[in-house]
Amino acid sequence: MNKRIVEFLIRAKQATYAGKGAETKASRTGSHDLVYREGDLMYYDTYLGGELFAGEEALWISDVPYWSMNYIGRVTGGPFSGDFLKEALLHVPAEIPYRGPEKYENGDYAYACSVKGEAEWFQGREIICYRGEQIYECVFHGGLIR
């Protein structure tokens, strides 16, 4: 991915789920869908569920699919904070623009994300701990589309 695409992907993530952006019309029964556009670029995030969830983020260039990432996660304990997850995801780094930063903390909450691979083909995992106890996990994978 070139710099323009990475910067767009980061802005899109920050403007949609992580930034508490408005949902668009559901693409499927019960889905949550968020869309962000800039010129010829479009980002679409769609997911099902809440405490147990699965979804996909995708990016198009001039209406041609370019990149996609699938994810599945679950809340495993409490007190889980969706606001903390969104706060961590706002800090998506350009080096690994898939979920959140390698580490992020605020108060009793700690977020950690590990990724193997590059934008063309990658896998990763994120967790949230509350006072040292894991309460959330999500795995994800994705890459370029041709």
C-alpha positions in Angstrom: 0.0 0.0 0.0 1.3 3.4 -0.8 1.3 6.4 1.6 -1.9 7.9 0.1 -3.8 4.6 0.7 -2.5 4.1 4.2 -3.3 7.7 5.2 -6.8 7.3 3.7 -7.3 4.0 5.6 -6.3 5.6 8.9 -8.7 8.6 8.3 -11.5 6.2 7.4 -11.0 4.1 10.5 -10.9 7.2 12.7 -14.1 8.6 11.1 -16.1 5.4 11.4 -16.2 2.8 14.2 -13.3 4.1 16.3 -14.6 7.7 15.9 -18.1 6.7 16.8 -19.2 7.6 13.2 -22.8 7.2 12.1 -23.9 3.9 10.6 -25.3 3.7 7.1 -28.1 1.5 5.9 -27.5 -2.2 7.0 -26.3 -4.4 4.1 -27.7 -7.5 5.8 -30.3 -8.2 8.5 -28.7 -7.2 11.8 -25.5 -5.9 10.4 -23.8 -2.6 11.5 -22.3 -0.8 8.5 -20.1 2.2 8.3 -18.8 3.9 5.1 -16.2 6.6 4.4 -15.4 8.1 1.0 -12.8 10.5 -0.3 -12.7 11.1 -4.1 -12.1 7.7 -5.8 -11.4 5.9 -2.4 -14.1 4.1 -0.4 -13.8 2.2 2.9 -16.6 0.0 4.2 -16.8 -1.7 7.6 -19.6 -4.2 8.3 -20.0 -6.4 11.3 -22.5 -8.6 13.1 -22.9 -9.0 16.8 -21.7 -7.2 19.9 -20.1 -9.2 22.7 -19.4 -11.9 20.2 -18.8 -10.4 16.8 -17.4 -10.9 13.3 -16.9 -8.5 10.4 -15.0 -7.2 7.5 -13.3 -4.0 6.5 -12.6 -3.3 2.8 -11.2 -0.6 0.6 -12.0 0.2 -3.0 -10.1 2.4 -5.5 -12.3 3.7 -8.3 -15.0 1.1 -7.5 -12.5 -1.8 -7.7 -11.9 -3.9 -4.6 -8.2 -3.3 -3.4 -7.8 -4.5 0.2 -9.8 -6.4 2.8 -9.5 -7.5 6.4 -11.7 -10.0 8.3 -12.0 -10.1 12.1 -13.8 -12.1 14.8 -13.7 -11.3 18.5 -15.4 -11.7 21.8 -15.7 -10.2 25.3 -14.3 -12.8 27.8 -14.8 -10.9 31.0 -15.7 -7.6 32.6 -15.9 -4.8 33.0 -15.4 -4.5 29.2 -15.4 -0.9 27.8 -16.3 -0.4 24.2 -15.3 3.2 24.6 -11.8 2.1 25.6 -11.6 -0.2 22.6 -12.6 2.7 20.3 -10.1 5.0 22.0 -7.3 2.5 21.4 -8.4 2.0 17.7 -8.2 5.8 17.2 -4.4 5.4 17.5 -4.0 3.1 14.5 -0.4 3.4 13.4 0.8 3.9 9.8 3.3 1.0 10.2 0.5 -1.5 10.9 -2.8 0.2 9.8 -5.1 -2.7 10.6 -6.4 -2.3 14.2 -4.8 -0.4 17.0 -1.2 0.3 18.2 1.1 -2.3 19.7 0.3 -1.0 23.1 -2.1 1.5 24.6 -3.1 2.1 28.2 -5.6 4.3 30.0 -6.4 3.9 33.7 -7.1 0.2 34.5 -7.3 -0.8 30.8 -4.5 -2.0 28.6 -4.7 -2.8 24.9 -2.2 -4.9 23.0 -2.0 -5.7 19.3 0.5 -8.0 17.5 0.7 -8.5 13.7 2.7 -10.8 11.4 3.1 -9.9 7.7 2.6 -6.8 5.6 -0.4 -5.1 4.0 -0.4 -7.6 1.2 -0.9 -10.6 3.5 -1.1 -10.4 7.3 -2.6 -11.9 10.5 -2.9 -10.4 13.9 -4.5 -10.5 17.4 -5.5 -7.9 19.8 -6.4 -8.2 23.5 -7.7 -5.9 26.2 -6.9 -6.5 29.9 -8.5 -4.9 32.9 -6.3 -4.7 35.9 -4.0 -7.3 34.4 -6.8 -9.8 33.5 -7.7 -10.4 29.9 -11.3 -9.5 29.1 -11.4 -9.2 25.3 -9.8 -10.8 22.3 -10.0 -10.4 18.5 -8.2 -12.1 15.7 -7.9 -10.6 12.2 -6.3 -11.3 8.8 -6.3 -9.7 5.4 -4.5 -8.5 2.4 -4.6 -7.1 -1.0 -7.2 -8.2 -3.5 -6.5 -8.7 -7.2 
